[in-house]
Amino acid sequence: MNWRWIFLMAWRDSRKNRSRLFLFISSIILGIASLVSMNSFNRNLKKDIDLQAAELIGADLALETNRKPTAATLAFIDSLNKLSLNFAKEERFMSMLRFPKADASRFVQVRALEGSFPFYGAVETKPTGAFGKFNQEQGIYIENPLLLQYSLQLGDTLQLGTKNFPLLGGITAQPGQSAIAGAMAPSLFIPLAQLQGAGLQQTGSRIEYHYYFKLPADFQVDKKIKSWKDKLSTLQLRASTIQTTKENTGRSFADMANFMELVGFVALLLGCIGVSSAVQIYVREKLMSVAILRCLGTSAKQAFFIFVIQFAAIGLLGGIVGAALGTVIQFAIPYVMQDVLPVALTTQIVWPAIFQGILLGLVIAVLFALLPLLSVRHISPLNSLRLQEEPEGLLKDKLKIWVYLLIILFIVLFARTQMDTWLQTLLFSLGIGFTFLLLYGVARGFTWLIRKYFPSNWSYLWRQGLSNLWRPNNQTVILIVSIGLGTTLIATLYFVQDMLLNRVAISAQQNEANMLMFDIQPSQREGISQLAQKSGYPIVESVPIVTMFMEAVNGTSLQDVLKDTTSEISGRAFRGEIRATYRDSLSASEKVSAGKWVGQVSPTDTASVSLDENYAEGIGVKVGDVLTMNVQGLRLPAKVSSLRKVDWNRFQSNFRMVFAKGSIDQAPQFYLMMTKVTGEEQAMRFQQEVVNSYPNVSIIDMNAVLSILNTILEKIGFIIKFIGGFSILTGIVVLISSVRISKYQRIKENVLLRTLGASSKQIYLITISEYMFLGLLAALCGLFIALVASSMLAIFVFESAFVPPLGFVLFILTAVPAMTVFIGLINSLTVLNKSPLAVLRNN
Amino acid sequence: MSTMILQLQHVFKHYQLEGKQIPVLKDINFEVEAGATLAIVGPSGSGKSTLLGLCAGLDQPSEGSIRLHGIELAGLNEDKLAQIRNEHVGFVFQNFQLLPTLTALENVMVPMELKGQKDHKAKAIALLERVGLGGRADHYPSQLSGGEQQRVSLARAFANKPKILFADEPTGNLDAETSQIIEEMLFELNRESGTTLIIVTHDLELAAKTQRVIPIKGGQIQ
């Protein structure tokens, strides 16, 4: 084959079509851009996590337990301390912080430190270097946004528990914590010694104990952790090292970035289908040129390659433009993502991502253009004498089957690079196939329904616009699929967000309580009750809580479980502190699902306990089993009398373990109380009153939770909106390209209509109605799938009722058709304004 | 040695339509000597264009034998037929059939480039000058009038010095004056290069200018 000539012909043939060719390929540019931006972001993040892993954890080794350390635990920590170059400990818990100046209070996470933690990285503050005074002076540090929120200045007095502290600085960054993590409970740093006497470390205070070690360079900490596995488990300690932090942080964010890359890939595939159908029309237009070339002696292969080269070149160009765009977008990502990231994100040009994007553009353009291009091989030179279109079935050209297989293989291989296992890859690939088929099916179904129930009594203009949807060479289905997919993504996101917020809001409205108070000591119970009742607020719940942990199940201890890997009992049963209550009856949100509810036992009987059914299943406990509980030093055998199905969605106290009255009534306990306060101002005032009188009591206001939840969902939702936006943009580009491709056909039709007497206004109306129906179909299609998906999520994941927000549904049904009409009309202007005479002359 | 450039023996052509066989050409037999001029005439739908397609190796007969320059065309694959067309056959079409994305010069160069000729550009320029379009070499077909396009088409047809030239209604889309010019040019070029010329037309005046006329009707030679 004369390749030089083929390239030359490809160049010549493309000369008059370059803008059109580029338009075809522009639908993949956005897909490439999203992939390159996500890939670059992923790689940069991985690099940043690797570089900043030490600062993420702040030490070589961190041990953590949420149970008050036993003597054995302390001895182990002490032995490690002796090997260390530096050591620090921290007690971490939730509390209320009061701002006397603003007469306000805020739920915070207290980090009480002893030692010079962090060993790597720093707690950054405003003013710079203020953390240097930590432990040197009396005072605390809080997250900087709180200073702005409560108009605080350095030196202002803040009340934590029963003690007052001066404010020493605002924290702008701390090891391993993203900005968003502080949305619910911002951090407060205080020297551990200064916390003494604040009355916060009392019975029931849920304190996490952290121990940090700086180890010698030759200390192989990860190896040691492996050999200490059982010991750490027995001592209820969780260990993190720089390496594990690197892996865990990297993994979770890589999963997110991979997910986004895959959604970007779906947008790219949509664009590719757009390319494929555009090329099909292009090939039809090129039929005569190919026939002439064949007459002049060009072989079928030569003719085929003349076009393949054009699409490869244009795919390469699309890849380059997409990669450049992706790189630019990547530089914008830190501005929107920094809040959810635990590391400072640095952006750099990532060449492997760029090369991957360019290669992808090239390969995918050729693969998807190949399907219609293969027909070029069958164009007979006879077409130059008279047109003879040869309809071709899928099975007629065996090469087409191979191309389909290649495309599937390519999708699977690409997905594999983003996934951990072949099973995931297979599920994703099948998922893509299913989603496309579903969208395709719904799109086809809607168009079929319209054709079947065609409104023949409508005026001609509307009927013409509607029937344009199935004109020859139409791109209706691909447009519905691409715009529909974007709509599905964005609508589902909105529905889920709405569902989550509604769930919290409805539960706050339906339930009698909206204010939760916890860490209440028995002596404070009466006082708080009176405080509420004085203001006219009912005490909806007042529940005793007893902390304990499990020592054995049917005599099997954690040590036994660790030795016997076949044991049905999970090691998780013994992990962590359990907060249990006791009462004589079931609450409204509970139902017994197995065994028999026992409400009361006499002090001489064996204690009786009811477990949440999911919890029981998780730890491998059944009705009749005997649990040995350690209730603050005392061993208590308790028989599992029943399992309960608990509705955790309700805003009320629910427990994994509920003891029968008489079982643990005498154990040291604290209280959780709930009340209902109407009005935002009243809620704030009541909160103040409680904190003023009982500084150790923490209060959660449901209204505040709602607004924080909204903020978090907005931030996380942005990423999905960003990717969904790519899909919609791809749809728009496919729409523009399809309008431009069918330009000549449309000019002819419009001229014919004008010749027959149609006015410009009528032609405009036909065009508007066509795009309006197209947009409406796409919106209906997207909404339909979003509604089905959201309902499924509501039933199977969130276990709550889903009521579609009517306003948003109407907005989508208006906005998507409006956008489609606007884009369609703008791109049709040249067609609509063409003079009939000029066109007829040309013909 | 035979001087026959084209020999057709018992050529049949039929198409399948919805399971039925539709005959287009029935038992066609004729021979054409090298350098001769011949017209195939007949009404629309008589099978003229089908016959031209078969003679030029654009299609395969259902039955019978077609020998072009001594080569049996029946049974040859498409690539081999393409090579024969490139080396031995020239075409002039009713609709000119220039490649719209190529300039006049490039359109003329294509057959020579395909053949691998070295000085194709100079030859193409000379041919364009010969048809009076030396100054329009860089123009695209859409920038040329119908008559000019057909002249480019003539230049292209003679580019590879074909043994045989097939012209399908070469003046069918042109006005009388331009038709006259094109006809004269076609016969002149034919004489100069000694090419065999087969014209398919229903214009009896044009047919009369050839040495021999084969009338065809209902797929059969009359």
Boltz contact constraints between the chains, C-beta under 6 A:
constraints:
  - contact:
      token1: [A, 5]
      token2: [B, 113]
      max_distance: 6.0
  - contact:
      token1: [A, 12]
      token2: [B, 102]
      max_distance: 6.0
  - contact:
      token1: [A, 12]
      token2: [B, 106]
      max_distance: 6.0
  - contact:
      token1: [A, 13]
      token2: [B, 101]
      max_distance: 6.0
  - contact:
      token1: [A, 15]
      token2: [B, 101]
      max_distance: 6.0
  - contact:
      token1: [A, 16]
      token2: [B, 101]
      max_distance: 6.0
  - contact:
      token1: [A, 289]
      token2: [B, 99]
      max_distance: 6.0
  - contact:
      token1: [A, 292]
      token2: [B, 97]
      max_distance: 6.0
  - contact:
      token1: [A, 292]
      token2: [B, 99]
      max_distance: 6.0
  - contact:
      token1: [A, 295]
      token2: [B, 91]
      max_distance: 6.0
  - contact:
      token1: [A, 296]
      token2: [B, 110]
      max_distance: 6.0
  - contact:
      token1: [A, 296]
      token2: [B, 111]
      max_distance: 6.0
  - contact:
      token1: [A, 297]
      token2: [B, 82]
      max_distance: 6.0
  - contact:
      token1: [A, 297]
      token2: [B, 85]
      max_distance: 6.0
  - contact:
      token1: [A, 297]
      token2: [B, 86]
      max_distance: 6.0
  - contact:
      token1: [A, 297]
      token2: [B, 114]
      max_distance: 6.0
  - contact:
      token1: [A, 299]
      token2: [B, 79]
      max_distance: 6.0
  - contact:
      token1: [A, 299]
      token2: [B, 82]
      max_distance: 6.0
  - contact:
      token1: [A, 300]
      token2: [B, 78]
      max_distance: 6.0
  - contact:
      token1: [A, 381]
      token2: [B, 58]
      max_distance: 6.0
  - contact:
      token1: [A, 382]
      token2: [B, 53]
      max_distance: 6.0
  - contact:
      token1: [A, 382]
      token2: [B, 58]
      max_distance: 6.0
  - contact:
      token1: [A, 382]
      token2: [B, 59]
      max_distance: 6.0
  - contact:
      token1: [A, 384]
      token2: [B, 97]
      max_distance: 6.0
  - contact:
      token1: [A, 385]
      token2: [B, 49]
      max_distance: 6.0
  - contact:
      token1: [A, 385]
      token2: [B, 53]
      max_distance: 6.0
  - contact:
      token1: [A, 385]
      token2: [B, 168]
      max_distance: 6.0
